[in-house]
Amino acid sequence: MTVTTSAFDLPARLSAKADPALIAADELHFAALSASLDLSIAELSDRLDAERKAPGGTGQAAMERDLEVHRLTARLRALRRYGLDLCLGQMVAVDEPEPVYIGRFGLTDSEGRRLLLDWRSPAAEPFFGATHANPMGLASRRRYRWTRGRINDYWDEVFTADGFEGHAAALDDQSAFIASLGSSRSPRMRDVLGTIQADQDAIIRAGARGALVVDGGPGTGKTVVALHRTAYLLYSDPRLSQGRGGVLFVGPSQGYLAYVDDVLPSLGEEGVHTCTLRDLVPEGQAAGEDGPDAARLKSSAELVRAVETAVRIAELPPTRTVTVETAWADIRITPADWAEAFEAADAGTPHNEAREEVWEALLDILLDQLGEEREEEATDFDAYGLVRDREDGLREGLADDPELAAAFARAWPLLEAADVVARFWSDAAFLRRCAPWLSSAEVDALQRTDARAWTVSDLPLLDAARLRLGDPGASRRRQQQKAATAAERRRMSDVVDDLIASDDSDLKVMSMLRGQDLRSTLVDEAALPSIDPDVLAGPFAHVVVDEAQELTDAEWQMLLARCPSRSFTIVGDRAQARHGFTESWRERLERVGLSQVELATLSINYRTPEEVMAEAEPVIRAVLPDANVPTSIRSSGIPVLHGAVEELPSLLDSWLAAHDEGVACVIGDPGFPSGPRVQSIAPELSKGLEFDLVVLVHPERFGDGIEGAVDRYVAMTRATQELVMLS
């Protein structure tokens, strides 16, 4: 016998909401949903086991099998992660009395009846977007608040004058929503899908063509919008699927990425690449800081383009004839020969990859010069019974000639990104040649004793050089792979020769090994050295950038190079730019290379209490009178406290003793240790994060001017409950 228990676990103060007449329909639906979940999990488990036990196959078949295993695994993980709390709520249309239930993803029962409508589908839009000014055809909407798989609160909204019957007990001014805003935080961003508001949802569902800027002050849900928009676009826009480039999500710090790293998987999206700008280059983790003059010069997109000039200098064909002694003859490579070979490189091919094209073209030119050595008719046969052209052996001989290889290496060298950029900072004449617009004083300002003491400002140039050059290590591995394949083919050829020679059967079975098909199958190329791609090099179909107000023009080039479609979601707040942001978003983005720009503004602060914003607003207004300061919609009832730094330990002890849940953060004391429920961070690393209690230590020492004011403003507005200022 199956025992069905209620999904509702409402506290005593909400007893009116527990009236069976209000929740009976939901209970029936949850029973069907529970049965369907159990059946779906069992069926998916069986299918996954069958796929894993099936032969792997090769080539396209193997790839398709792996994709199916990945898809089934992700779906099964999502189903097991949630139970009934897959359901976000339900809505009733004016012309349809039956409620439609909205879920994290769609679900049907064994008879094809829809139990859950995916939140990203167009039909689900009214659940998030309906307002009393624009009900979008709804009569009512119900949202649930889940805790550990049980509903501990819900609230109803009615959009018609005669629709109050059956809802009156739940019409409590969105108490569940307001309560969720003030609930305790954890080290990870909490789940907010069920409380997405209409202004946020409109931005989430906007199209992906061009660049969409989401501008909003602290607490307006910019990060929430960025993450949910990522999931929505992957669902709704086939141009953004993994097979067509996928999505890159760029955050301001590793702490931020750790804070939000569970959001996309909770929405069923596990294939999004997330990183910081520093993660895009190997040197990013060791980056120091430049002085203000050098940092300003390196922040321009123009200096990034000097990398292209540096590479083109390395690709200029030699202007002198080179004579190379080979086993066949002395070969003269004239400037015209070099120029012809260099022209073989396809435009846009990275320098180190184009090197192989130029090398093959040079070998063709040299083989033509050695034509008299190949006058005899080729009549050899290889072990497969195929004609062996003497030219093949001659080409192999030239390719292995060390003197020719050395001459080519001088003409078209393998280049390292670090070498190119380091030369800028150590060779003033070279920098002047690559960036002729720089004055002598500016060139001198960029020179330094240790050219490889990488700074944050160097990263865009290092990245541009890596993308333009290609990975020299990958080029070497390709050459090794090619050589290994050729060696393996020669080895198999010798094996086949021996097998055919020793075959004394009447039918000469071994002669079958001469077939062309067998020549390909005898060599297991999958077992040879492989090349691992740089997954962050792109190209990506869409790029999402959070805290985008901090990016310099040079740093924008790092992202534009990875997104040829120029499809961006750009999230930020001009008032939170540490180095100032005096122009408009459109002016900034058009200057860096984005021509199709749309702007959406968020102005409601869902996170920060009124008490905190009342003290934070004057801080930013003092330096940025036109700052987009949002309006808080709730009050914590707790005033901002001021005290002495000596009070910090006792203050935290008291707070931890009084609160069983939640996270506190100390900002501005680098020596204060982090603990299980207390974090300690620098002001500039607090962007995008939120905490129940925020304690600022010596905020007056955060700095002067715009940078200091922004750091204080950002740090203050991380608080969701209490703010303490210690001086």
Secondary structure as the mmCIF struct_conf table of DSSP 4:
data_model
#
loop_
_struct_conf.conf_type_id
_struct_conf.id
_struct_conf.beg_label_comp_id
_struct_conf.beg_label_asym_id
_struct_conf.beg_label_seq_id
_struct_conf.end_label_comp_id
_struct_conf.end_label_asym_id
_struct_conf.end_label_seq_id
HELX_LH_PP_P HELX_LH_PP_P1 THR A 2 THR A 4
BEND BEND1 ALA A 7 ALA A 7
STRN STRN1 PHE A 8 PHE A 8
HELX_RH_3T_P HELX_RH_3T_P1 ALA A 12 ALA A 18
HELX_RH_AL_P HELX_RH_AL_P1 PRO A 20 LYS A 53
BEND BEND2 ALA A 54 ALA A 54
BEND BEND3 THR A 58 THR A 58
HELX_RH_AL_P HELX_RH_AL_P2 GLY A 59 ARG A 81
BEND BEND4 GLY A 83 GLY A 83
HELX_RH_3T_P HELX_RH_3T_P2 LEU A 84 LEU A 86
STRN STRN2 CYS A 87 ALA A 93
TURN_TY1_P TURN_TY1_P1 VAL A 94 ASP A 95
STRN STRN3 GLU A 96 GLY A 103
BEND BEND5 ARG A 104 PHE A 105
STRN STRN4 LEU A 107 THR A 108
TURN_TY1_P TURN_TY1_P2 SER A 110 GLU A 111
STRN STRN5 ARG A 114 ASP A 118
TURN_TY1_P TURN_TY1_P3 TRP A 119 ARG A 120
BEND BEND6 SER A 121 SER A 121
HELX_RH_3T_P HELX_RH_3T_P3 PRO A 122 ALA A 124
HELX_RH_AL_P HELX_RH_AL_P3 GLU A 125 GLY A 129
BEND BEND7 HIS A 132 ALA A 133
TURN_TY1_P TURN_TY1_P4 MET A 136 GLY A 137
STRN STRN6 LEU A 138 THR A 147
TURN_TY1_P TURN_TY1_P5 ARG A 148 GLY A 149
STRN STRN7 ARG A 150 VAL A 158
BEND BEND8 THR A 160 THR A 160
TURN_TY1_P TURN_TY1_P6 ALA A 161 ASP A 162
TURN_TY1_P TURN_TY1_P7 GLU A 165 HIS A 167
HELX_RH_3T_P HELX_RH_3T_P4 ALA A 168 ALA A 170
BEND BEND9 ASP A 172 ASP A 172
TURN_TY1_P TURN_TY1_P8 ASP A 173 GLN A 174
HELX_RH_AL_P HELX_RH_AL_P4 SER A 175 LEU A 181
TURN_TY1_P TURN_TY1_P9 GLY A 182 GLY A 182
BEND BEND10 SER A 183 SER A 183
HELX_LH_PP_P HELX_LH_PP_P2 SER A 184 ARG A 185
BEND BEND11 PRO A 187 ARG A 188
HELX_LH_PP_P HELX_LH_PP_P3 MET A 189 ASP A 191
HELX_RH_3T_P HELX_RH_3T_P5 LEU A 193 THR A 195
HELX_RH_AL_P HELX_RH_AL_P5 ALA A 198 ILE A 204
TURN_TY1_P TURN_TY1_P10 ARG A 205 ARG A 205
BEND BEND12 ALA A 206 ALA A 206
BEND BEND13 ARG A 209 GLY A 210
STRN STRN8 ALA A 211 GLY A 216
TURN_TY1_P TURN_TY1_P11 PRO A 218 GLY A 219
BEND BEND14 THR A 220 THR A 220
HELX_RH_AL_P HELX_RH_AL_P6 LYS A 222 SER A 236
HELX_RH_3T_P HELX_RH_3T_P6 PRO A 238 LEU A 240
BEND BEND15 SER A 241 SER A 241
HELX_RH_3T_P HELX_RH_3T_P7 GLN A 242 ARG A 244
TURN_TY1_P TURN_TY1_P12 GLY A 245 GLY A 245
STRN STRN9 VAL A 247 VAL A 250
BEND BEND16 PRO A 252 PRO A 252
HELX_RH_AL_P HELX_RH_AL_P7 GLN A 254 VAL A 260
TURN_TY1_P TURN_TY1_P13 ASP A 261 ASP A 262
HELX_RH_AL_P HELX_RH_AL_P8 VAL A 263 SER A 266
TURN_TY1_P TURN_TY1_P14 LEU A 267 GLY A 268
STRN STRN10 HIS A 273 CYS A 275
HELX_RH_3T_P HELX_RH_3T_P8 LEU A 277 LEU A 280
BEND BEND17 VAL A 281 VAL A 281
HELX_RH_3T_P HELX_RH_3T_P9 PRO A 282 ALA A 286
STRN STRN11 GLY A 288 GLY A 288
HELX_RH_AL_P HELX_RH_AL_P9 PRO A 292 LYS A 298
TURN_TY1_P TURN_TY1_P15 SER A 299 SER A 299
BEND BEND18 SER A 300 SER A 300
HELX_RH_AL_P HELX_RH_AL_P10 ALA A 301 ALA A 314
TURN_TY1_P TURN_TY1_P16 GLU A 315 GLU A 315
HELX_LH_PP_P HELX_LH_PP_P4 LEU A 316 PRO A 318
BEND BEND19 THR A 319 ARG A 320
STRN STRN12 VAL A 322 GLU A 325
BEND BEND20 ALA A 327 TRP A 328
STRN STRN13 ASP A 330 ILE A 333
HELX_RH_AL_P HELX_RH_AL_P11 PRO A 335 PHE A 342
TURN_TY1_P TURN_TY1_P17 GLU A 343 ALA A 344
BEND BEND21 ALA A 345 ALA A 345
HELX_LH_PP_P HELX_LH_PP_P5 ASP A 346 ASP A 346
TURN_TY1_P TURN_TY1_P18 ALA A 347 GLY A 348
HELX_RH_AL_P HELX_RH_AL_P12 HIS A 351 GLN A 369
TURN_TY1_P TURN_TY1_P19 LEU A 370 LEU A 370
HELX_RH_3T_P HELX_RH_3T_P10 GLY A 371 ARG A 374
BEND BEND22 GLU A 376 GLU A 376
HELX_LH_PP_P HELX_LH_PP_P6 GLU A 377 ALA A 378
STRN STRN14 ASP A 380 PHE A 381
TURN_TY1_P TURN_TY1_P20 ALA A 383 TYR A 384
BEND BEND23 GLY A 385 GLY A 385
STRN STRN15 VAL A 387 ARG A 388
HELX_RH_AL_P HELX_RH_AL_P13 ARG A 390 ALA A 399
TURN_TY1_P TURN_TY1_P21 ASP A 400 ASP A 400
HELX_RH_AL_P HELX_RH_AL_P14 PRO A 402 ALA A 411
BEND BEND24 TRP A 412 TRP A 412
HELX_RH_AL_P HELX_RH_AL_P15 ALA A 417 SER A 426
HELX_RH_AL_P HELX_RH_AL_P16 ALA A 428 CYS A 434
TURN_TY1_P TURN_TY1_P22 PRO A 436 TRP A 437
BEND BEND25 LEU A 438 LEU A 438
HELX_RH_AL_P HELX_RH_AL_P17 SER A 440 LEU A 446
BEND BEND26 THR A 449 ASP A 450
TURN_TY1_P TURN_TY1_P23 ALA A 451 ARG A 452
STRN STRN16 THR A 455 THR A 455
HELX_RH_3T_P HELX_RH_3T_P11 VAL A 456 ASP A 458
HELX_RH_AL_P HELX_RH_AL_P18 LEU A 459 LEU A 469
HELX_RH_AL_P HELX_RH_AL_P19 PRO A 472 ALA A 501
TURN_TY1_P TURN_TY1_P24 SER A 502 SER A 502
TURN_TY1_P TURN_TY1_P25 ASP A 506 LEU A 507
HELX_RH_3T_P HELX_RH_3T_P12 VAL A 509 ARG A 514
BEND BEND27 GLY A 515 GLY A 515
HELX_RH_AL_P HELX_RH_AL_P20 GLN A 516 THR A 521
TURN_TY1_P TURN_TY1_P26 LEU A 522 LEU A 522
BEND BEND28 VAL A 523 VAL A 523
HELX_RH_3T_P HELX_RH_3T_P13 GLU A 525 ALA A 527
BEND BEND29 LEU A 528 LEU A 528
HELX_RH_3T_P HELX_RH_3T_P14 VAL A 535 ALA A 537
BEND BEND30 ALA A 541 ALA A 541
STRN STRN17 HIS A 542 VAL A 545
BEND BEND31 ASP A 546 GLU A 547
HELX_RH_3T_P HELX_RH_3T_P15 ALA A 548 GLU A 550
HELX_RH_AL_P HELX_RH_AL_P21 ASP A 553 LEU A 560
TURN_TY1_P TURN_TY1_P27 ALA A 561 ARG A 562
TURN_TY1_P TURN_TY1_P28 PRO A 564 SER A 565
STRN STRN18 PHE A 568 GLY A 572
HELX_RH_3T_P HELX_RH_3T_P16 ARG A 574 GLN A 576
TURN_TY1_P TURN_TY1_P29 ARG A 578 HIS A 579
BEND BEND32 GLU A 583 GLU A 583
HELX_RH_AL_P HELX_RH_AL_P22 TRP A 585 VAL A 592
TURN_TY1_P TURN_TY1_P30 GLY A 593 GLY A 593
STRN STRN19 VAL A 597 LEU A 602
STRN STRN20 ILE A 604 ASN A 605
BEND BEND33 TYR A 606 THR A 608
HELX_RH_AL_P HELX_RH_AL_P23 GLU A 610 ARG A 621
TURN_TY1_P TURN_TY1_P31 ALA A 622 VAL A 623
TURN_TY1_P TURN_TY1_P32 PRO A 625 ASP A 626
HELX_LH_PP_P HELX_LH_PP_P7 VAL A 629 PRO A 630
STRN STRN21 THR A 631 SER A 632
BEND BEND34 GLY A 637 GLY A 637
HELX_LH_PP_P HELX_LH_PP_P8 PRO A 639 VAL A 640
STRN STRN22 LEU A 641 GLY A 643
HELX_RH_3T_P HELX_RH_3T_P17 VAL A 645 GLU A 647
HELX_RH_AL_P HELX_RH_AL_P24 LEU A 648 ALA A 658
BEND BEND35 ASP A 660 GLU A 661
STRN STRN23 ALA A 664 ILE A 667
BEND BEND36 GLY A 668 GLY A 668
TURN_TY1_P TURN_TY1_P33 PRO A 670 GLY A 671
BEND BEND37 PHE A 672 PHE A 672
HELX_LH_PP_P HELX_LH_PP_P9 PRO A 673 SER A 674
BEND BEND38 PRO A 676 ARG A 677
STRN STRN24 VAL A 678 ILE A 681
HELX_RH_3T_P HELX_RH_3T_P18 PRO A 683 LEU A 685
TURN_TY1_P TURN_TY1_P34 LYS A 687 GLY A 688
STRN STRN25 PHE A 691 VAL A 697
BEND BEND39 HIS A 698 HIS A 698
HELX_RH_3T_P HELX_RH_3T_P19 PRO A 699 ARG A 701
BEND BEND40 PHE A 702 PHE A 702
BEND BEND41 ASP A 704 ASP A 704
HELX_RH_AL_P HELX_RH_AL_P25 GLY A 705 MET A 716
TURN_TY1_P TURN_TY1_P35 THR A 717 ARG A 718
STRN STRN26 ALA A 719 LEU A 726
#
